[in-house]
Amino acid sequence: RLLDLPLSILPEICDETSSVKLELTLTMPNDYPVSESNDAALSTEVSLVSAPSNPQFVRKAALNAIPKLKKICQKEAISTVGSESVMSVLNCAENWIHSEW
């Protein structure tokens, strides 16, 4: 899923249409969602797709945010192991964008 991290908090530097784009990839193990072991949890990966090159601190902030977003999504995937957790993880990512980014 492609996630848009808005830069509207920086109106003096970036226009309101500027954003950082991250890709959240969820991988399902073979025994998802039946097994309740942590090995059956969704695996999460987050990567930077695009970020404005100017100002440079925006790109740096995005790169610093990736491990935090990955951690919160993986934690959600583990807490919902044994059930359908795709939407839960995606909602967790969206909530993180609105509250932490």
C-alpha positions as CSV (number, residue, x, y, z in Angstrom):
1,R,0.0,0.0,0.0
2,L,1.3,3.4,-0.9
3,L,1.1,5.8,2.1
4,D,1.1,9.6,1.8
5,L,2.7,11.5,4.6
6,P,1.5,15.1,4.2
7,L,3.9,18.1,4.5
8,S,1.1,20.6,5.3
9,I,2.7,21.2,8.7
10,L,5.5,23.1,6.8
11,P,3.5,25.6,4.7
12,E,6.3,28.2,4.6
13,I,8.6,25.6,3.0
14,C,6.4,23.1,1.1
15,D,3.2,23.6,-0.8
16,E,0.1,21.9,0.5
17,T,0.2,19.2,-2.2
18,S,3.7,18.1,-1.2
19,S,4.1,14.7,0.5
20,V,6.4,11.9,1.4
21,K,5.4,8.6,-0.1
22,L,6.2,5.4,1.7
23,E,5.3,1.8,0.6
24,L,4.0,-0.5,3.2
25,T,4.3,-4.2,2.1
26,L,2.6,-7.0,4.0
27,T,3.7,-10.5,3.5
28,M,1.5,-13.5,4.5
29,P,3.2,-16.6,5.8
30,N,1.8,-20.0,4.7
31,D,-0.2,-20.6,7.9
32,Y,-1.7,-17.1,8.0
33,P,-4.3,-16.5,9.5
34,V,-5.0,-19.9,11.0
35,S,-2.0,-20.4,13.3
36,E,-1.7,-18.3,16.5
37,S,2.1,-18.5,16.7
38,N,4.1,-15.4,16.1
39,D,5.6,-17.1,13.1
40,A,2.1,-16.8,11.4
41,A,2.0,-13.0,11.8
42,L,2.1,-10.8,8.8
43,S,5.6,-9.6,8.0
44,T,5.9,-5.8,7.4
45,E,8.3,-3.8,5.3
46,V,8.4,-0.1,4.8
47,S,10.3,1.7,2.1
48,L,10.7,5.2,0.9
49,V,9.2,5.8,-2.6
50,S,9.6,9.6,-2.9
51,A,10.3,12.6,-0.8
52,P,11.1,16.2,-1.7
53,S,14.8,16.8,-2.0
54,N,14.5,20.3,-0.7
55,P,14.5,20.9,2.2
56,Q,16.8,18.0,3.0
57,F,15.5,17.6,6.5
58,V,12.2,16.3,5.2
59,R,13.9,13.4,3.5
60,K,15.9,12.7,6.6
61,A,12.8,12.8,8.7
62,A,11.1,10.3,6.4
63,L,14.0,8.0,6.6
64,N,14.0,8.2,10.4
65,A,10.3,7.5,10.4
66,I,10.5,4.2,8.5
67,P,11.7,2.1,11.4
68,K,9.1,3.6,13.7
69,L,6.3,2.9,11.3
70,K,7.6,-0.6,10.7
71,K,7.8,-1.3,14.4
72,I,4.3,-0.2,15.1
73,C,2.8,-2.1,12.2
74,Q,4.7,-5.3,13.1
75,K,3.5,-4.9,16.7
76,E,0.0,-4.7,15.5
77,A,0.5,-7.7,13.2
78,I,1.7,-9.8,16.1
79,S,-1.0,-8.6,18.5
80,T,-3.7,-9.8,16.0
81,V,-2.0,-13.1,15.0
82,G,-4.5,-15.9,14.5
83,S,-7.1,-13.6,12.9
84,E,-7.5,-11.5,9.8
85,S,-5.1,-8.6,10.5
86,V,-4.4,-6.9,7.1
87,M,-7.0,-4.1,7.7
88,S,-5.9,-3.7,11.3
89,V,-2.3,-3.2,10.3
90,L,-3.3,-0.8,7.5
91,N,-5.5,1.2,9.9
92,C,-2.6,1.2,12.4
93,A,-0.3,2.8,9.7
94,E,-2.9,5.4,8.9
95,N,-3.4,6.3,12.5
96,W,0.4,6.6,13.0
97,I,0.5,9.0,10.0
98,H,-2.2,11.2,11.6
99,S,-0.9,11.1,15.1
100,E,2.9,10.7,14.9
101,W,4.1,12.1,11.6
